Amino acid sequence: MNLHWSYWEKETFSGPWQFVVIGAGIVGMSTALELRTRFPNASIAIVERGSLPSGASSRNAGFACFGSPGELEEDLQIMPIEKILELVSLRWQGLQILVNRLGADVIDFQALGGHEIFTPVEGDVYEHLLNRLSFWNEQLLPITGLKETYSNVSNKDKFVGMKGILGMLSIQGEGQINTGKMIQALWNHCLQNNIRFFNGLSVERIEQDSPNHRIWISGSNSIIAETVIVCTNGFARQLFPELPVNPARAQVWVTEEIPQLQIQGTYHYQSGYYYFRNIGNRILVGGGRNLDLSGEETWEEGSSEIIQNGIKALLENTILPGYSTPPAYQWSGTMGVGKDKFPLIQKHAERIWIAVRMGGMGVALGSAVGREIALKIEAEIG
Ligand SMILES: Cc1cc2nc3c(=O)[nH]c(=O)nc-3n(C[C@H](O)[C@H](O)[C@H](O)COP(=O)(O)OP(=O)(O)OC[C@H]3O[C@@H](n4cnc5c(N)ncnc54)[C@H](O)[C@@H]3O)c2cc1C
């Protein structure tokens, strides 16, 4: 609906705001909170097109993870080791900021540990990783402070009812959170910090309106901002087509409650392309994007047969052998990915900043990225 703002609405809400953040996901809200710390008296608003965040932040799997051995080893093919470690460090820092800011109890943070599993088809990868564990543990020691971030736990009794598992590695320091509670707690913090939300407004374009920016939102209304921070992750190209960020849809199932469920903690499979965890006595399972990478490069919510079949097969054949009840919940979310896994945290134009491309670990990265972009802005505008 193309509704014209009333005199009152325009006078009160159209600005000029000192900071307008676009996107109310974990990165947008963390950025706004970090700006508030540095600019206590500034006017700060967040514009979000959904009634809830409509990208990934309230639709993810809630892994508080920083990289499995298989994933880091695979990353060596696309990134130098220094960059990989910088990224792991950013994820680790992000998780510390998140838990400290919101409180472990508030977001149900549970340090149940992570796991990476291998079936016989991945036998070579598993054997190779066993030889690489001490290397990765050495590299990660300065980041996690743990002597053995990764270890081999391939006794059959650790496979907790799963079938066809050849080997399993454990990831110390990994945990899980309640994603909904995290988003709610971030909202509350923003509201307590006098950060104004505009939900249900989609930014169509940003124009220079010297010395400010005019942010055009649905229809003929606009908001004026001195500084704009774009935190739209997988949707970044909708505003700036030149950015190297592709949408990547991810599909998820959650089962009915399963009495006597033994699986506890977070699990990665096939270099992180598949993942599953317990939520109480349910299983959340998702992934399989590697079955159809180009088909999942979409801004559309929804599902596809090939991925749904992949999730179903993993659940029924490996995680819960013999289970065949349809999912109790089923959804998709949109991530932002690129050839380079490092997020884009940078100035885009005069007083326009971007913090996008969180990949599959934005729960971990989001708070650290918010801090980094706020520090850059502070350094520039003082
Ligand atoms: C199914 C799934 C499972 C995942 N599991 C995990 C996990 O277990 N652990 C982990 O660390 N990460 C996980 N991720 C990734 C993580 O959720 C994301 O990296 C993170 O949420 C990104 O946060 P963000 O704030 O950058 O982006 P988003 O949460 O996508 O926020 C961007 C916001 O911008 C808004 N927006 C976009 N365009 C506009 C516009 N033009 N105008 C106004 N608003 C706009 C969108 O509505 C959206 O709310 C998962 C992602 C998915 C989809």
The ligand as an ORCA input file, in Angstrom:
! r2SCAN-3c Opt
* xyz 0 1
  C      18.465    -22.058      8.103
  C      19.671    -21.322      8.615
  C      20.442    -21.890      9.610
  C      21.540    -21.199     10.123
  N      22.190    -21.701     11.184
  C      23.154    -20.973     11.791
  C      23.750    -21.419     12.980
  O      23.372    -22.436     13.521
  N      24.757    -20.681     13.533
  C      25.186    -19.519     12.946
  O      26.131    -18.905     13.455
  N      24.583    -19.029     11.837
  C      23.588    -19.726     11.264
  N      22.977    -19.251     10.137
  C      23.442    -17.995      9.581
  C      22.977    -16.800     10.413
  O      21.621    -16.958     10.763
  C      23.170    -15.530      9.603
  O      24.509    -15.446      9.181
  C      22.837    -14.281     10.417
  O      21.554    -14.358     10.963
  C      22.976    -13.064      9.541
  O      22.522    -11.959     10.271
  P      22.326    -10.572      9.538
  O      21.839     -9.616     10.541
  O      23.564    -10.229      8.780
  O      21.267    -10.873      8.402
  P      19.692    -11.134      8.471
  O      19.298    -11.806      9.704
  O      19.328    -11.794      7.191
  O      19.107     -9.684      8.541
  C      19.007     -8.842      7.414
  C      17.693     -8.124      7.538
  O      17.621     -7.117      6.545
  C      16.273     -6.993      6.181
  N      16.226     -6.345      4.871
  C      16.758     -6.821      3.716
  N      16.573     -5.949      2.741
  C      15.910     -4.893      3.279
  C      15.422     -3.662      2.748
  N      15.599     -3.337      1.458
  N      14.763     -2.805      3.577
  C      14.589     -3.110      4.901
  N      15.032     -4.266      5.435
  C      15.685     -5.144      4.635
  C      15.764     -8.417      6.145
  O      14.361     -8.474      6.273
  C      16.498     -9.044      7.324
  O      15.711     -9.076      8.490
  C      21.890    -19.928      9.585
  C      21.115    -19.365      8.574
  C      20.005    -20.041      8.098
  C      19.172    -19.405      7.025
*
